[in-house]
Amino acid sequence: MNNDPALDVANEHAHGHLHHAPYAEQGRVETEYSKGTTYENSNIPSQDSHDQNLHRRHGPNDPEASAQFADAEKGIPSPDRSDEDPRFHRISNGYLQYRVFFHLLIWLLFTGLWLAITLRLLFFYAPITIITKPMHYAWNNTAVRLVSFVPENMKLPGGALIVVSVILIGGFSSPESQDNTRDNRAISLFGLAVTIFSMWATSRDRKAVKWHTVIVGMFVQFIIALFVLRSGAGYDIFSFVSELARDLLGFADQGTAFLTAATVPKLGWFLVTVLPAVIFFVALVQLLYYWGTLQWFIQKFAVFFFWSMRVSGAEAVVAAASPFIGQGESAMLIKPFVAHLTQAELHQVMCSGFATIAGSVLVAYIVIGVNGQALISSCVMSIPASLAISKLRYPETEETLTTGRCVIPDDDEHRAANSLHAFANGAWLGLKIAGMILSTLLCIIAFLGLANGLLTWWGRYLNINDPPLTVELIVGYICYPIAFLLGVPRNGDLLKVAQLLGTKLIANEFVAYTALQTDPAYADLSPRSRLIATYALCGFANIGSLGTQIGVLSQIAPSRSGDVSRLAVSALIAGALSTLTSASIAGLLVTDQAAYFTPSAASS
């Protein structure tokens, strides 16, 4: 006999619903459920008293557990400090407990100059969704809905047509000025087309090219250049950033004066003006990295390119970080993933390093008088350019590990103990970088002098005297077509710009920029030629950096050293062409190029 109360005849009644108690006909519904017929273990484990996740979600039931699993965000330290990060010491806990007052103080001090700081502090207390949700709503109900009406097979051709139209209108709508004629702009545009076609023609797999990445990359690069070179707001913003960089680096002179004499920084020597600024800047960058400010900024850049260009998370992080912390350091940000990168991702990581310059050397170029606006805008333009050119030259054909996520892993191995430790480590790293710059320049310039001496002697034997046979002359003629395709005026500047390009390739960009600023042979370059040369030289694509890239990546992932060596030359060429596309776009868009080399825009 079944003792289940739900099946008992006494609990049934006359209307259409079964298995109610007798009270149901009187309006009282007391449902009887089956008991004891089945037994299954729950898939949800019972709560354990030591389960920290459950404590954090629901809160402990007793005061002792509450104290044990206190929320560190509220400033209450945990008694167990065995696994605690060294940074969370007494000062850190004090900051966490009273951070609202610290943030209010920072806001009162800097809100007039730094709106970004205000927003960042605001989002500590208000969810960022108050901004992103309206943006997503507007985007999904405008652009997404509009694109949904376009047939799938017409989206890429339509996007390409829009980008080409924007480039044509933006490049040729402005009036001519000085040597910035429409003929020269047309040559710059033709050079850009030749670069893209050459990368496609030599692509490893032309059928696998993701044209969305290429089209969006070129579009973003052009929009950045349009904002900087054609709008007053863009010019003012980048000019403001450039002036801030100059003022910041000027504080290094105080340290130099303390170590030597007050008159030494005024001598203008490379040794006492550029290198101290490099050391100070690297130390400051390491401090920002310890605080997490630099990672936060890089993460925002990376998420944008990750979302808009449909690249993997590792590629987006390295591309966004390269202009700020350099080719070797940017690869360190994805150290856990390097051993698992695909061939195309390795190619892209190296291409990003070759396509731009690091902040540590950028400040050195600003100190010697290279235009800061052009340098900074070129670095930013090279981010989408390197992604587009690399994916055109070496498209992705494998499944990537970081598809769909964009993260910067913590580097516990090299984490500093506190801010002072981070700043001291940065100073030591800056000293090593400055020493590397010093020794590299000394050896390269001396070696070029030796090579020029031998070539000049041989040239006299062959009756090549005017001009004398030198390395610069040889590489100048080799790079002559490149200078022409960049849109350099055909007024005698072509060979000079070509020589600078060749010098950058066989030596490095430091030697080329130094020659551009100090060599009398380049003093009469036209403003357009000088601006194009400034953009074209702004990259690490040279033979020396080839060894640096191979060494760093092989050290991070020894198992991939063979792949790195095989891909390095291709990545070097792609990185160099990425930088040249920025120069072509600058030649296409610039109108008042003389303004970039007035005393206000260059160092005195």
Helices and strands as residue ranges (DSSP letters): G 5-7, G 9-11, G 22-26, H 52-58, H 63-68, G 72-74, H 90-97, H 99-110, H 115-122, H 129-141, H 143-148, H 152-172, H 182-201, G 206-208, H 211-230, H 232-250, H 252-259, G 264-267, H 270-291, H 293-309, H 313-325, H 327-332, H 335-338, H 343-355, H 359-367, H 372-393, H 419-461, H 471-478, H 480-485, H 494-506, H 509-518, G 520-522, H 527-536, H 543-556, G 558-560, H 561-589, G 593-597
